[in-house]
């Protein structure tokens, strides 16, 4: 049987690395798009992929270039494309609106356009985000909830979602969007609040750090595990008809809840170490996000394996091992 070929943008990130692992187990031939700087500094920028570099093929390319995307599509001839690559750090999107919009909107458009031109039968997955809901219009949020983004990142994701739907409807292409709520793991970047917390917990436990500075402790999120969520992406592209799905746990916890549990796991009281700083608040906050994933459970037969406690335990355990081994 001929192997399916997959192209993953954002393969060096949390979701991309878990997805590559998952698809290798499914006997896919895995190709990944990486920035040239990543291929030149593999030790630091490809750390999530180290254990499988001999099983995947990486292609230096730029999401900001249509020519680059067209070349990769023609070269790899993918069965499926998972577009996970983006400027995904929300706080940074407030500081650099232009590169966020350019990378996230144009990158999505260039891939879709290249697929339409050179490989219209390829199935396409777009990584949407719960940040598209922003100032929420209903609780919980489902596939029909109106979007009201509160960051440039959220705005760029709404544009990508609309582009994906438009290519599906206008050109009869197999294009899906996953509206993924917050999903974390030991592979989360250190700039994200969950990893910032679990890494600090480990450093404080080993006497390497005195306190942890955080912003809005009362922001509430629907937190799942990235390993669960990449399976949902694959299930979407392996249905008969393309559609969009909310992927979430249907449970909600605050940043305070996350910090409290993480510190408790190492027998520490978070109140003694966490300091709230107003300058770490976003210019426009998203106070509460809670997903309704009943459609995904019903049509994809998907459900999360990790609950909130297991997720936090996994991240704290991993960071304790990391700090003990690496010393930072």
VMD Tcl script that draws the C-alpha trace (Angstrom):
set ca {
  {0.00 0.00 0.00}
  {1.33 3.41 -1.01}
  {2.28 5.61 1.92}
  {0.35 8.84 2.44}
  {2.48 11.96 2.26}
  {1.95 14.78 4.74}
  {3.33 18.31 4.86}
  {3.28 20.04 8.26}
  {3.95 23.75 8.67}
  {5.02 24.62 12.20}
  {6.51 21.15 12.65}
  {9.12 22.49 15.09}
  {6.42 23.62 17.52}
  {4.49 21.79 20.21}
  {1.60 20.65 18.01}
  {3.76 19.97 14.97}
  {6.08 17.64 16.86}
  {3.22 15.63 18.40}
  {1.46 15.46 15.03}
  {4.63 14.25 13.28}
  {5.00 11.48 15.89}
  {1.35 10.52 15.53}
  {1.50 10.36 11.72}
  {4.75 8.37 11.70}
  {2.92 5.75 13.75}
  {0.19 5.82 11.08}
  {2.88 5.04 8.48}
  {2.85 8.45 6.78}
  {5.82 9.90 4.96}
  {6.31 13.11 6.96}
  {7.61 16.38 5.51}
  {7.95 19.55 7.55}
  {8.41 23.18 6.69}
  {10.99 25.04 8.79}
  {12.48 28.51 8.76}
  {16.00 28.54 7.38}
  {17.33 29.79 10.71}
  {15.93 26.64 12.37}
  {17.77 24.33 10.01}
  {20.98 26.24 10.70}
  {20.57 26.03 14.49}
  {19.08 22.59 14.90}
  {20.37 22.07 18.44}
  {18.20 24.84 19.88}
  {15.35 25.22 17.40}
  {14.63 21.56 16.61}
  {14.73 20.21 20.18}
  {11.19 18.81 19.98}
  {12.12 16.79 16.88}
  {15.55 15.44 17.88}
  {14.34 11.90 18.50}
  {12.79 11.60 15.02}
  {14.98 13.70 12.73}
  {16.10 10.57 10.88}
  {12.46 9.66 10.11}
  {11.20 12.97 8.70}
  {12.22 15.33 5.89}
  {12.57 19.03 6.64}
  {12.38 21.80 4.02}
  {13.69 25.32 4.69}
  {11.00 27.72 3.43}
  {9.11 30.89 4.30}
  {5.38 31.24 4.93}
  {5.71 34.85 3.78}
  {6.60 33.78 0.23}
  {4.09 32.39 -2.26}
  {6.93 31.13 -4.48}
  {8.35 29.22 -1.52}
  {4.99 27.59 -0.75}
  {4.32 26.72 -4.39}
  {7.75 25.10 -4.70}
  {7.26 22.95 -1.58}
  {3.77 21.83 -2.66}
  {5.06 20.80 -6.10}
  {8.10 19.06 -4.63}
  {6.36 17.03 -1.89}
  {2.99 16.35 -3.62}
  {1.28 15.90 -0.23}
  {-1.87 13.89 0.42}
  {-2.58 16.09 3.44}
  {-1.34 19.50 4.62}
  {-1.58 20.56 8.25}
  {-1.06 24.29 8.50}
  {0.07 24.84 12.10}
  {2.77 27.43 11.43}
  {2.02 30.92 12.74}
  {3.18 33.74 14.97}
  {1.26 32.22 17.88}
  {2.41 34.19 20.93}
  {-0.55 36.45 21.68}
  {1.27 39.06 23.78}
  {3.83 39.54 21.00}
  {1.01 40.14 18.51}
  {0.23 43.38 20.37}
  {3.87 44.49 20.01}
  {4.30 43.54 16.36}
  {0.97 43.65 14.58}
  {2.47 43.80 11.09}
  {4.53 40.60 11.14}
  {1.72 38.74 12.93}
  {-0.81 39.68 10.25}
  {1.67 39.09 7.42}
  {2.76 35.65 8.59}
  {-0.62 34.38 9.74}
  {-2.91 35.71 7.02}
  {-0.65 35.72 3.97}
  {0.93 32.39 4.97}
  {-2.48 30.72 5.03}
  {-3.52 32.37 1.77}
  {-0.28 31.37 -0.02}
  {-0.64 27.70 0.94}
  {-4.30 27.55 -0.07}
  {-3.57 29.30 -3.36}
  {-0.62 26.99 -4.10}
  {-2.77 23.93 -3.36}
  {-5.54 25.20 -5.62}
  {-3.04 25.74 -8.43}
  {-0.82 22.66 -8.10}
  {-2.54 20.06 -5.88}
  {-6.30 20.72 -5.56}
  {-7.06 17.18 -4.32}
  {-4.80 17.60 -1.27}
  {-6.68 17.76 2.03}
  {-5.97 20.91 4.07}
  {-6.20 21.52 7.82}
  {-6.09 25.04 9.29}
  {-5.25 25.57 12.95}
  {-7.93 27.90 14.22}
  {-7.99 29.10 17.82}
  {-10.40 29.75 20.67}
  {-8.88 33.26 20.71}
  {-11.13 33.94 17.71}
  {-14.06 34.09 20.17}
  {-12.36 36.74 22.31}
  {-15.12 38.72 24.03}
  {-17.44 35.75 24.07}
  {-21.02 36.00 22.85}
  {-22.24 32.78 24.46}
  {-21.06 30.18 26.97}
  {-19.87 27.60 26.09}
  {-18.58 28.40 22.60}
  {-19.42 26.09 19.69}
  {-19.03 26.10 15.90}
  {-21.89 28.61 15.50}
  {-20.75 31.11 18.15}
  {-19.89 34.50 16.57}
  {-16.25 35.57 16.67}
  {-15.15 38.73 18.52}
  {-11.32 38.59 18.62}
  {-9.49 40.75 21.18}
  {-5.94 40.53 19.83}
  {-4.17 40.87 16.50}
  {-3.42 37.15 16.77}
  {-7.15 36.41 17.14}
  {-7.96 38.67 14.19}
  {-5.40 36.87 12.02}
  {-6.90 33.51 12.93}
  {-10.41 34.65 12.02}
  {-9.06 35.71 8.61}
  {-7.40 32.29 8.16}
  {-10.60 30.53 9.17}
  {-12.62 32.54 6.62}
  {-10.04 31.93 3.89}
  {-10.16 28.19 4.56}
  {-13.95 28.09 4.44}
  {-13.98 30.21 1.29}
  {-11.60 27.84 -0.56}
  {-13.76 24.90 0.52}
  {-16.95 26.50 -0.76}
  {-15.65 28.38 -3.80}
  {-13.30 25.74 -5.23}
  {-14.73 22.52 -3.76}
  {-11.47 21.75 -1.95}
  {-11.22 19.52 1.13}
  {-10.44 22.23 3.71}
  {-11.12 21.98 7.45}
  {-10.52 24.24 10.42}
  {-10.04 23.04 13.96}
  {-11.07 25.63 16.54}
  {-8.72 24.39 19.23}
  {-9.03 25.65 22.78}
  {-5.89 25.99 24.92}
  {-3.78 22.87 24.70}
  {-0.55 22.45 26.62}
  {2.16 19.87 27.23}
  {5.77 19.49 28.37}
  {6.70 20.72 24.86}
  {4.95 24.06 25.31}
  {7.15 27.11 24.71}
  {8.52 28.82 27.83}
  {6.78 32.10 26.89}
  {3.31 30.60 27.42}
  {1.79 31.03 30.88}
  {1.31 27.32 31.64}
  {4.93 26.43 30.87}
  {6.09 29.61 32.60}
  {4.33 28.32 35.72}
  {5.53 24.70 35.65}
  {9.12 25.67 34.80}
  {9.13 28.21 37.64}
  {7.70 25.62 40.04}
  {10.61 23.29 39.24}
  {13.21 26.07 39.53}
  {11.77 27.28 42.85}
  {11.71 23.70 44.17}
  {15.41 23.33 43.33}
  {16.30 26.73 44.81}
  {17.11 28.36 41.46}
  {14.34 30.98 41.52}
  {12.68 33.01 44.27}
  {9.32 34.02 42.84}
  {7.05 33.93 39.79}
  {5.59 37.06 38.18}
  {2.21 36.62 36.48}
  {-0.51 38.82 35.00}
  {-4.24 38.12 35.12}
  {-4.66 35.22 37.54}
  {-8.43 35.17 37.10}
  {-8.46 34.52 33.33}
  {-10.34 31.26 32.78}
  {-9.48 28.77 30.06}
  {-10.47 25.35 28.76}
  {-7.15 23.48 28.98}
  {-6.37 20.20 27.22}
  {-3.28 18.22 26.23}
  {-1.70 18.76 22.80}
  {-1.18 15.02 22.35}
  {-4.97 14.53 22.43}
  {-5.66 17.44 20.11}
  {-3.41 16.39 17.21}
  {-5.44 13.19 16.90}
  {-8.53 15.35 16.36}
  {-6.77 17.17 13.50}
  {-6.12 13.85 11.76}
  {-9.68 12.66 12.31}
  {-10.99 15.81 10.58}
  {-8.98 15.14 7.43}
  {-10.04 11.52 7.37}
  {-13.78 12.12 7.26}
  {-15.69 11.85 3.99}
  {-16.71 15.50 3.97}
  {-14.76 18.56 5.19}
  {-16.13 20.59 8.09}
  {-15.02 22.73 11.04}
  {-14.86 21.50 14.64}
  {-14.39 22.87 18.14}
  {-11.81 20.80 20.04}
  {-11.88 21.27 23.80}
  {-12.38 19.48 27.12}
  {-15.60 21.24 28.14}
  {-14.09 22.10 31.54}
  {-12.72 25.43 32.73}
  {-10.02 26.51 35.19}
  {-8.35 29.83 35.98}
  {-4.66 30.67 35.78}
  {-4.85 30.76 39.59}
  {-6.17 27.17 39.61}
  {-3.29 26.09 37.36}
  {-0.67 27.76 39.56}
  {-2.21 26.44 42.79}
  {-2.22 22.84 41.55}
  {1.29 23.07 40.06}
  {2.78 24.36 43.34}
  {0.76 21.86 45.39}
  {2.29 19.01 43.42}
  {5.71 19.89 44.90}
  {4.27 20.68 48.37}
  {4.53 24.45 48.03}
  {1.93 27.19 48.55}
  {1.62 29.33 45.42}
  {0.62 32.39 47.47}
  {4.15 32.58 48.89}
  {5.80 32.74 45.48}
  {3.44 34.25 42.89}
  {3.53 38.03 42.40}
  {0.92 39.70 40.20}
  {2.20 42.49 37.96}
  {-0.24 44.75 36.12}
  {2.24 45.29 33.28}
  {1.82 41.60 32.37}
  {-1.89 42.08 31.66}
  {-2.93 42.21 28.00}
  {-4.13 45.56 26.59}
  {-7.51 43.87 25.96}
  {-8.12 40.80 28.08}
  {-10.01 37.65 27.17}
  {-11.57 36.77 30.52}
  {-13.23 33.43 29.86}
  {-13.14 30.67 27.22}
  {-15.03 27.37 27.44}
  {-15.50 25.02 24.50}
  {-18.48 22.87 23.51}
  {-16.95 19.91 21.66}
  {-20.10 17.78 21.35}
  {-19.98 17.90 17.55}
  {-16.41 16.51 17.51}
  {-17.34 13.78 19.98}
  {-20.39 12.85 17.92}
  {-19.01 13.04 14.36}
  {-15.28 12.35 14.85}
  {-15.72 9.93 17.75}
  {-13.01 11.94 19.51}
  {-12.63 12.56 23.21}
  {-9.73 13.83 25.35}
  {-7.76 11.34 27.42}
  {-6.10 13.90 29.69}
  {-8.06 15.82 32.32}
  {-6.82 19.05 33.93}
  {-5.04 17.34 36.85}
  {-3.24 14.84 34.60}
  {-2.14 17.65 32.27}
  {-0.61 19.72 35.08}
  {1.01 16.64 36.61}
  {2.59 15.76 33.25}
  {4.02 19.25 32.82}
  {5.34 19.59 36.38}
  {6.93 16.13 36.32}
  {8.62 16.90 33.01}
  {9.95 20.27 34.19}
  {11.31 18.79 37.42}
  {13.25 16.30 35.29}
  {14.34 19.05 32.89}
  {15.64 21.41 35.61}
  {17.38 18.60 37.49}
  {19.13 17.47 34.30}
  {19.87 20.80 32.60}
  {20.29 22.97 35.68}
  {18.17 25.90 34.45}
}
mol new
graphics top color blue
foreach p $ca { graphics top sphere $p radius 0.5 }
foreach p [lrange $ca 0 end-1] q [lrange $ca 1 end] { graphics top cylinder $p $q radius 0.2 }
display resetview
